[in-house]
Each structure stands twice: as structure tokens, then as C-alpha cells.
Amino acid sequence: MPASATSHRHRAAPRKGRFSVVALRFGRLAVAGAVTALILLAGVWASWGTAQQVMLTKGREQGTIEVTRCGARTCSGPYTPLSAGSTARARVVIEKSVAVRTGQTYTVVVKPGGTEVVRSGPAGVLYAWVPMGGALLLASVVVAGGLGRSRAGWVLAGSGVALMTAAFLAI
């Protein structure tokens, strides 16, 4: 076999190897990017159900609840209206959390359809976005590890921690 044929074979092999490396790197980045996007979308989806009630209050009934009784998952009490067109109710229900205590009064927004309320104001907005804070923390690991973007990962993690800390302090 001539020397030129042998050297030609050795030149072709690295190209094939480079293509595999590039394809694997692209695949890893595509999968990690898709997982990151999915995590962040899930965080928005989980938060938006409550956040829309708290943030888009125009036309919604607003008032206060004085928590008189708490069960395993919910607390209840009388509702006093603050907005025009809102009606007083003898009993409304709010989700039980570390932020809701018997004997306390909270500003709330009534969910459409009746007797369920959510906290309003800055504390309510921050509490509604806590699932997004968790999603930011989880996505930070994928961004730093899977995408190899450690600074972006730190920014996402810092944002998640800041959001959850602010919610904790506001409540």
C-alpha cells in the first residue's frame, strides 16, 4: 500500500470523530435547553393559577378575611368586602399555609365562583410565585451542569432564592 493511501485514511478518521463529538455536544445542549425550558414553563404554569387572581384584580371582589377556624388543608372565616360591588359572606375558605393563622385578618381576593379566596397585596403576589422560585432553583442546576453555563446557573439560583426569601419575609 502506498504511503499516501495510508496517510489519507488517518486524515479521514479525525473528521468522522469530530462530527460525532459535535453531534453529541449539540444533542446535549438541545436536551438540556429543552429540559430547562420545560422546568421554567412548569414553574410559570404552577404559579399563574393563583398569581392571575392576585395580580389582575380589576373587576374582582376584594376584601378581608378574619380566620376563625383551620382544618387540615384550609382555613375559614367571615369575609368583609372592601371593593365596590363585593358582598359580605359569613364564611369563605383560604388555603392553609404557614402564612395563615387563626385570629389574624388578611386582605384577599375572591376567586370567581364563590367562596374561595387568595391573599392579595405584596405578600399574596410573592406567595403566588413561590413555585416559580423553586423552578428557577431546579433550572439553575440544569443550566450549570447540562449547558455548562455556571454564571447563568448562579443567576437563576440567586433569583429563585431571592423570590422565595422575599415571599417568606413578606408573609
N, C-alpha and C positions, 0 to 999 in steps of 0.2 A: 504494500500500500504506500503510495507516495506521501511525503511529509505534509504536503499542502492539504490532502484529504483529511489527515488526522487533525491538523490544527483547525480545519473548518468545522469538524464535529465538536471540538471543545468550545468554539465560539458560539455555536448554536445552543448548547445546553444552558449557559447562563441566561439567555433571553427567555427561555421557557421557564426557568426558575424565577426570574424577575416578574414575569407575568403572574405566576402563582402567588407570589408574595403580595403584589399589588392587588390582585383579586381578593385575597384573604383580608388584607387591610381594609379595602373598600367594603367588603361584606361585614366586617366587624364594626366599622363606623356606621354603616347603614342600619344594622340591627340595634346597636347602642343608641343611635339617634331616634329610631322608631320607638324603642322602649322608653326613652326619656320623654318623648312627645306623648306617649300613652299615659305615663305616670302623671305628667302635668295636666293633661286633659281630664284624667280621672279626678285629680285634686280640684279642678275648677268645677267639674260636674257635681262632686260631693258637696262643695261649698255653696254653689249657686242656688240650690233649693231653698236655703234659709236666707242667703245673702240678698236675693232679689226682694224678699219680703221686707228686709230691714233697710236696704239702700233705695229702693224705689217706692217710697211711701205715699206719693201723690195719689189721692183717692182712696187710701186705705184708712181703716179705723185705727186711731192711736189713743192710748190711754195708759192707765196704770193697773197693776195687779198687786193686791196685798196677799201674799202667800200665807194661807191659813192651815194647809194640810199637805203633807207629802207622802206619796206611796213609794213603791219600788222603782218606778220609772218616770213618774210625773208628779207634779205639784199642782195645787189648785187654790183658787181664792176668788174673791169678788173683783170685778172689773169696773173701773171708774173711767168714763170717757174724757178725753182731752181735746179731741178734734171735732169739728162741726159735722153733724150727721151721724156720729157714733152713738150707740145706745149702751146704757149700763147693763151689765149682766151679773147675775147672782154668783155664777161660777164659770170660770174659764180655766183652761189647762195649759201649763207650760212644762217643757221638758225638764226633768230633774237633772241637775248637774252640780258640780262643786260651787257654782256661782249662784245657785238659788237656795235660799234658806227660809225656813218658816219664820213668820213675823216681819219679814222685810217687804218693802214696796219697790217695784221695778217698773220703769217705763217700757211699754210693749206696743207691738203692732199686732192686730188681729189678722190671722190668716183667712183668706177668703173661704166662706162656707161655715163660719161659725164660732166654735168655742176654743179653738187652739190659738195660742199667742206665742210670739217670739220676742226676745228682748230687743229693744231699739237703742239708738244712740251709739256713741263710740264703742261702748262695751259690747253691744249687740253685733255691730259690724265686725269687730275684731274676732269675736267668738264664732261668728258665721264662717270666717275664713280660716279657722284653725285646721280643717282638713287640707287646705291648700298649703299651709305651713309644713305639715307632715309630708306632703307630696314633694315640696321643694327639698326637704332633707333627704328623702329617698332618691330623688333625681340627682342630687349632688354626688352621690356615690357612683351612680351610673356614668355621669359626665366625667368625673375624675378618673374612674377606673376604666370604663369601656371606651370612652372617647379620648382619654389621655389629656384632658383639659383640666388640670388641677386648679388653676385660678378661677375658671368658671365654676368649677365644683365648689370652691370655697365661697364664691359669691352666692350661689344658690343655697348652700348650707347656712350662711350668715343671714340671708333673707328669711329662711324658714325659722331659724332660731329667734330672730327679731320679731317676726309676726307672732309666734307663739308666746314669747315673753311679754310682748305688748298686750296680748289678749289676757294673759294671766294677771298682769298688773292692773288692767282696766276693770277686771271683774272684781 
